[in-house]
Amino acid sequence: MIKKESVIPLYEQIKNEIIKQISEGTYEPGSKLPSEHELEDKFNTSRITIRRAIDELSKDNYLTKKQGKGTFINAHKVQRNLLNLNSYTNFMLENNSKPSRKVIEISYEGVTTKIRDNLCISGESKILKVQRIMHFEKNNDGLEIGFYPTKLFPDLDKKITSDVSISNLLKNTYNINQGRSRQQINLTFATSDTAKKLNVVLGSPLFQLERIVYDTKNQPIYFAVMYYDPNKVSFIIDSK
């Protein structure tokens, strides 16, 4: 679990392991984190290292210290950066989590006015519509509905599975590299369909993120609409 020979500092490894256990539901929001002594034994490291990991997690709002009572797990929101909104797979890997997706529907559809305008294609074109559930943490999923022009991506439906990153598929199979993207956030409300797929109450508010992705020549390649529970996901603007 913790590799003392790794170039990654021990406190950072412990921090990542605790974040992983929070995301997997091992530590529930509101529950008490094991004591420093227990964590010291668990990770076979020094008290100073444990304290630094806890301090870092407290700064990142994963934990709250209560004098005389212990350290407690906060209700945590997944944060996405609007200025650097990368693919789901890359986001999960950058946060030391394993991507977990589920394809729930693949279909061919005609082009609506909105899709035609966003992708700059003709009304006679055909579109592949792909609906997927994207898992972030325990009881925290997003719904992604992607629209892909069949002229650019022939037979894409035969290559998509729940184990496949579509971004990697477009790059490695169709030789199309992603460039910039354009995002727009709307507030909407859960329909019977989205409520069922995201396990939320009918009519509850949802973030609706519309995203157009372009290639390196600034040509639109696909359009996606994503739905998130605002109680579990937040969006930040961080230019870094």
Backbone hydrogen bonds in HBPLUS format (Angstrom, degrees):
<---DONOR---> <-ACCEPTOR-->    atom                        ^
c    i                          cat <-CA-CA->   ^        H-A-AA   ^      H-
h    n   atom  resd res      DA  || num        DHA   H-A  angle D-A-AA Bond
n    s   type  num  typ     dist DA aas  dist angle  dist       angle   num
A0006-SER N   A0003-LYS O   3.11 MM   3  5.40 161.7  2.15 109.1 114.8     1
A0012-GLU N   A0009-PRO O   3.06 MM   3  5.29 122.2  2.41 101.7 116.0     2
A0013-GLN N   A0009-PRO O   3.07 MM   4  6.46 152.4  2.15 151.7 159.9     3
A0014-ILE N   A0010-LEU O   2.93 MM   4  6.22 161.4  1.96 157.1 161.8     4
A0015-LYS N   A0011-TYR O   2.88 MM   4  6.03 156.2  1.93 142.3 149.6     5
A0016-ASN N   A0012-GLU O   2.95 MM   4  6.15 162.5  1.99 147.0 151.1     6
A0017-GLU N   A0013-GLN O   2.95 MM   4  6.17 150.3  2.04 143.3 151.8     7
A0018-ILE N   A0014-ILE O   2.97 MM   4  6.22 158.0  2.02 152.8 157.7     8
A0019-ILE N   A0015-LYS O   3.01 MM   4  6.27 159.4  2.05 151.1 157.0     9
A0020-LYS N   A0016-ASN O   2.94 MM   4  6.13 155.7  2.00 143.5 150.3    10
A0021-GLN N   A0017-GLU O   3.01 MM   4  6.29 154.0  2.08 144.6 151.3    11
A0022-ILE N   A0018-ILE O   2.91 MM   4  6.20 144.3  2.04 145.6 155.7    12
A0023-SER N   A0019-ILE O   2.91 MM   4  6.19 161.8  1.94 153.4 157.9    13
A0024-GLU N   A0020-LYS O   2.94 MM   4  6.14 143.1  2.07 144.4 154.8    14
A0026-THR N   A0021-GLN O   2.80 MM   5  5.02 132.0  2.03 158.0 162.8    15
A0027-TYR N   A0021-GLN O   3.37 MM   6  6.13 153.8  2.45 120.1 121.9    16
A0025-GLY N   A0022-ILE O   3.14 MM   3  5.17 152.1  2.22  99.9 108.5    17
A0138-LYS N   A0023-SER O   2.68 MM 115  5.80 154.0  1.74 158.9 167.4    18
A0031-SER N   A0028-GLU O   2.98 MM   3  5.50 161.5  2.02 137.0 140.6    19
A0030-GLY N   A0073-ILE O   2.71 MM  43  5.14 169.9  1.72 140.9 144.5    20
A0073-ILE N   A0031-SER O   2.88 MM  42  5.58 162.4  1.91 164.3 170.3    21
A0033-LEU N   A0071-THR O   2.73 MM  38  5.53 165.2  1.75 154.9 160.1    22
A0039-LEU N   A0035-SER O   2.90 MM   4  6.20 159.8  1.94 155.9 161.7    23
A0040-GLU N   A0036-GLU O   2.79 MM   4  5.92 147.5  1.90 144.5 154.2    24
A0041-ASP N   A0037-HIS O   3.08 MM   4  6.38 153.4  2.15 145.0 150.7    25
A0042-LYS N   A0038-GLU O   2.88 MM   4  6.08 157.7  1.93 145.1 152.3    26
A0043-PHE N   A0039-LEU O   2.92 MM   4  5.98 165.7  1.94 150.3 152.5    27
A0044-ASN N   A0040-GLU O   2.90 MM   4  5.56 114.5  2.34 129.0 144.0    28
A0045-THR N   A0040-GLU O   3.23 MM   5  5.40 151.2  2.32 139.1 147.5    29
A0050-ILE N   A0046-SER O   3.19 MM   4  6.52 158.7  2.23 147.1 152.7    30
A0051-ARG N   A0047-ARG O   2.88 MM   4  6.11 161.7  1.91 152.7 157.7    31
A0052-ARG N   A0048-ILE O   3.03 MM   4  6.27 151.0  2.12 143.5 151.0    32
A0053-ALA N   A0049-THR O   3.10 MM   4  6.36 160.4  2.14 148.6 153.4    33
A0054-ILE N   A0050-ILE O   2.99 MM   4  6.25 160.7  2.02 152.8 158.0    34
A0055-ASP N   A0051-ARG O   2.84 MM   4  6.01 156.8  1.89 146.4 153.2    35
A0056-GLU N   A0052-ARG O   2.93 MM   4  6.16 157.9  1.98 149.8 155.2    36
A0057-LEU N   A0053-ALA O   3.00 MM   4  6.24 158.0  2.05 147.1 153.2    37
A0058-SER N   A0054-ILE O   2.87 MM   4  6.07 145.2  2.00 146.0 155.8    38
A0059-LYS N   A0055-ASP O   3.00 MM   4  6.26 153.3  2.07 145.8 152.5    39
A0060-ASP N   A0056-GLU O   3.05 MM   4  6.32 145.1  2.17 142.5 152.0    40
A0062-TYR N   A0057-LEU O   2.87 MM   5  5.28 155.7  1.93 167.1 161.6    41
A0061-ASN N   A0058-SER O   3.07 MM   3  4.97 158.3  2.12 102.0 107.1    42
A0074-ASN N   A0062-TYR O   2.91 MM  12  5.36 177.7  1.91 142.2 141.5    43
A0064-THR N   A0072-PHE O   2.88 MM   8  5.24 148.6  1.98 145.8 154.8    44
A0072-PHE N   A0064-THR O   2.81 MM   8  5.24 167.6  1.82 148.8 151.1    45
A0066-LYS N   A0070-GLY O   2.79 MM   4  5.44 171.1  1.80 170.9 174.1    46
A0069-LYS N   A0066-LYS O   2.90 MM   3  5.36 163.5  1.93 134.9 138.0    47
A0070-GLY N   A0066-LYS O   3.04 MM   4  5.44 154.1  2.11 160.7 155.1    48
A0078-VAL N   A0232-LYS O   2.83 MM 154  6.22 157.3  1.88 154.2 147.2    49
A0234-SER N   A0078-VAL O   2.80 MM 156  6.20 159.6  1.84 164.2 168.0    50
A0080-ARG N   A0234-SER O   2.98 MM 154  6.44 156.9  2.04 154.5 161.2    51
A0236-ILE N   A0080-ARG O   2.88 MM 156  6.15 160.7  1.92 151.6 157.4    52
A0084-ASN N   A0081-ASN O   3.15 MM   3  5.39 150.1  2.25 104.3 113.3    53
A0082-LEU N   A0236-ILE O   2.84 MM 154  6.08 162.9  1.87 175.7 176.2    54
A0091-PHE N   A0087-SER O   2.91 MM   4  6.11 158.1  1.96 152.9 159.9    55
A0092-MET N   A0088-TYR O   2.97 MM   4  6.22 163.4  2.00 156.2 159.3    56
A0093-LEU N   A0089-THR O   3.02 MM   4  6.24 166.2  2.04 153.7 157.8    57
A0094-GLU N   A0090-ASN O   2.89 MM   4  5.98 156.5  1.95 148.4 154.6    58
A0095-ASN N   A0091-PHE O   3.19 MM   4  6.37 130.2  2.45 136.4 148.5    59
A0095-ASN N   A0092-MET O   3.08 MM   3  5.12 134.9  2.29  96.4 109.2    60
A0097-SER N   A0092-MET O   2.88 MM   5  5.03 162.3  1.91 147.8 147.0    61
A0096-ASN N   A0093-LEU O   3.11 MM   3  5.04 153.9  2.18 110.5 109.2    62
A0135-HIS N   A0100-SER O   2.93 MM  35  5.43 167.7  1.95 174.3 176.3    63
A0102-LYS N   A0133-ILE O   2.91 MM  31  5.09 139.2  2.08 143.8 152.5    64
A0133-ILE N   A0102-LYS O   2.86 MM  31  5.09 160.2  1.89 144.1 148.8    65
A0104-ILE N   A0131-GLN O   2.90 MM  27  5.68 164.7  1.93 145.8 150.7    66
A0105-GLU N   A0131-GLN O   3.41 MM  26  5.11 151.2  2.50 138.0 133.4    67
A0131-GLN N   A0105-GLU O   2.83 MM  26  5.11 173.2  1.83 158.8 160.2    68
A0107-SER N   A0129-LYS O   2.95 MM  22  5.26 158.6  2.00 148.9 155.6    69
A0129-LYS N   A0107-SER O   2.72 MM  22  5.26 173.6  1.73 170.1 170.7    70
A0109-GLU N   A0127-ILE O   2.85 MM  18  5.31 162.4  1.88 155.0 160.8    71
A0127-ILE N   A0109-GLU O   2.97 MM  18  5.31 163.7  2.00 162.9 164.4    72
A0116-ARG N   A0112-THR O   2.90 MM   4  6.06 162.3  1.93 153.6 159.3    73
A0117-ASP N   A0113-THR O   2.95 MM   4  6.13 160.9  1.98 148.8 153.3    74
A0118-ASN N   A0114-LYS O   2.95 MM   4  6.10 158.6  2.00 147.1 153.5    75
A0119-LEU N   A0115-ILE O   2.92 MM   4  5.91 154.9  1.99 149.7 155.2    76
A0120-CYS N   A0116-ARG O   2.81 MM   4  5.46 115.9  2.22 135.3 148.6    77
A0121-ILE N   A0116-ARG O   3.23 MM   5  5.11 149.2  2.33 130.2 138.9    78
A0125-SER N   A0122-SER O   3.24 MM   3  5.61 164.7  2.27 110.2 114.9    79
A0150-THR N   A0126-LYS O   3.19 MM  24  5.90 176.8  2.19 145.9 146.8    80
A0128-LEU N   A0148-TYR O   2.82 MM  20  5.05 173.8  1.82 148.4 150.3    81
A0148-TYR N   A0128-LEU O   2.91 MM  20  5.05 161.0  1.95 142.2 148.5    82
A0130-VAL N   A0146-GLY O   2.90 MM  16  5.12 161.3  1.94 146.9 152.9    83
A0146-GLY N   A0130-VAL O   2.83 MM  16  5.12 162.6  1.86 151.6 152.1    84
A0132-ARG N   A0144-GLU O   2.85 MM  12  5.26 159.8  1.89 153.7 160.3    85
A0144-GLU N   A0132-ARG O   2.87 MM  12  5.26 174.1  1.88 162.8 164.7    86
A0134-MET N   A0142-GLY O   2.81 MM   8  5.03 167.5  1.83 147.5 151.9    87
A0142-GLY N   A0134-MET O   2.83 MM   8  5.03 154.5  1.89 140.5 149.2    88
A0136-PHE N   A0140-ASN O   2.96 MM   4  5.67 166.3  1.98 164.7 168.3    89
A0137-GLU N   A0140-ASN O   3.37 MM   3  5.05 159.5  2.41 131.5 137.4    90
A0140-ASN N   A0137-GLU O   2.99 MM   3  5.05 140.2  2.15 139.9 129.4    91
A0143-LEU N   A0227-TYR O   3.06 MM  84  5.08 162.2  2.09 142.5 148.2    92
A0227-TYR N   A0143-LEU O   2.80 MM  84  5.08 153.4  1.87 145.7 154.7    93
A0145-ILE N   A0225-VAL O   2.82 MM  80  5.21 157.7  1.87 149.8 157.4    94
A0225-VAL N   A0145-ILE O   2.87 MM  80  5.21 159.4  1.91 144.5 150.6    95
A0147-PHE N   A0223-PHE O   2.70 MM  76  5.22 154.5  1.76 164.5 173.0    96
A0223-PHE N   A0147-PHE O   3.16 MM  76  5.22 163.3  2.19 146.2 150.8    97
A0152-LEU N   A0149-PRO O   3.19 MM   3  5.55 130.0  2.46 104.6 115.5    98
A0153-PHE N   A0149-PRO O   3.06 MM   4  6.27 155.5  2.12 148.1 155.8    99
A0156-LEU N   A0153-PHE O   3.35 MM   3  5.54 144.1  2.49 132.8 126.3   100
A0158-LYS N   A0155-ASP O   3.16 MM   3  5.56 144.5  2.29 108.0 116.8   101
A0159-LYS N   A0156-LEU O   2.97 MM   3  5.31 155.6  2.03 111.5 119.4   102
A0164-VAL N   A0161-THR O   3.23 MM   3  5.40 165.6  2.25 108.6 113.1   103
A0169-LEU N   A0165-SER O   2.93 MM   4  6.18 148.7  2.03 145.5 155.5   104
A0170-LEU N   A0166-ILE O   2.87 MM   4  6.12 158.7  1.91 157.2 160.3   105
A0171-LYS N   A0167-SER O   3.22 MM   4  6.42 152.3  2.30 139.9 147.3   106
A0172-ASN N   A0168-ASN O   2.79 MM   4  5.89 173.1  1.79 155.7 158.0   107
A0173-THR N   A0169-LEU O   2.88 MM   4  5.46 156.8  1.94 140.8 147.7   108
A0174-TYR N   A0170-LEU O   3.24 MM   4  5.05 134.0  2.47 106.7 119.5   109
A0176-ILE N   A0170-LEU O   3.09 MM   6  5.67 167.8  2.10 135.5 137.0   110
A0179-GLY N   A0214-TYR O   2.65 MM  35  5.41 174.9  1.65 148.3 146.3   111
A0214-TYR N   A0180-ARG O   3.00 MM  34  5.58 169.6  2.01 166.6 164.5   112
A0182-ARG N   A0212-ILE O   2.85 MM  30  5.17 155.4  1.91 147.3 155.6   113
A0212-ILE N   A0182-ARG O   2.94 MM  30  5.17 158.3  1.99 146.0 152.5   114
A0184-GLN N   A0210-GLU O   2.88 MM  26  5.14 141.6  2.03 148.5 156.1   115
A0210-GLU N   A0184-GLN O   2.83 MM  26  5.14 170.9  1.83 158.7 158.3   116
A0186-ASN N   A0208-GLN O   2.77 MM  22  5.01 158.3  1.82 146.3 153.9   117
A0208-GLN N   A0186-ASN O   2.87 MM  22  5.01 164.8  1.89 150.9 149.2   118
A0188-THR N   A0206-LEU O   2.98 MM  18  5.30 174.8  1.98 159.2 160.9   119
A0206-LEU N   A0188-THR O   2.85 MM  18  5.30 156.0  1.91 138.8 138.8   120
A0190-ALA N   A0204-SER O   2.84 MM  14  5.38 161.3  1.87 149.4 154.7   121
A0203-GLY N   A0190-ALA O   2.83 MM  13  4.64 153.6  1.90 129.9 137.1   122
A0195-ALA N   A0191-THR O   2.83 MM   4  5.76 157.9  1.88 149.3 156.6   123
A0196-LYS N   A0192-SER O   3.22 MM   4  6.15 152.3  2.30 130.6 137.0   124
A0197-LYS N   A0193-ASP O   3.10 MM   4  6.37 160.8  2.14 148.7 154.1   125
A0198-LEU N   A0194-THR O   2.90 MM   4  5.95 151.4  1.98 148.9 155.4   126
A0199-ASN N   A0195-ALA O   2.83 MM   4  5.49 112.0  2.30 133.5 147.3   127
A0200-VAL N   A0195-ALA O   2.99 MM   5  4.81 153.8  2.06 131.7 139.5   128
A0204-SER N   A0201-VAL O   3.01 MM   3  5.53 159.0  2.05 141.3 140.4   129
A0207-PHE N   A0228-TYR O   2.87 MM  21  5.06 161.1  1.90 153.0 155.5   130
A0228-TYR N   A0207-PHE O   2.97 MM  21  5.06 152.7  2.04 138.5 145.8   131
A0209-LEU N   A0226-MET O   2.77 MM  17  5.02 161.0  1.81 149.5 154.6   132
A0226-MET N   A0209-LEU O   2.81 MM  17  5.02 161.7  1.85 142.5 148.9   133
A0211-ARG N   A0224-ALA O   2.84 MM  13  5.21 162.9  1.87 161.7 163.5   134
A0224-ALA N   A0211-ARG O   2.86 MM  13  5.21 160.6  1.90 152.3 158.6   135
A0213-VAL N   A0222-TYR O   3.02 MM   9  5.60 174.7  2.02 166.1 167.6   136
A0221-ILE N   A0213-VAL O   2.79 MM   8  5.90 174.5  1.79 160.4 160.1   137
A0215-ASP N   A0219-GLN O   2.84 MM   4  5.43 152.1  1.92 141.4 147.8   138
A0218-ASN N   A0215-ASP O   2.96 MM   3  5.26 155.6  2.02 117.4 119.0   139
A0232-LYS N   A0229-ASP O   2.88 MM   3  5.51 162.4  1.91 121.4 127.4   140
A0233-VAL N   A0229-ASP O   3.01 MM   4  6.09 133.3  2.23 151.1 164.0   141
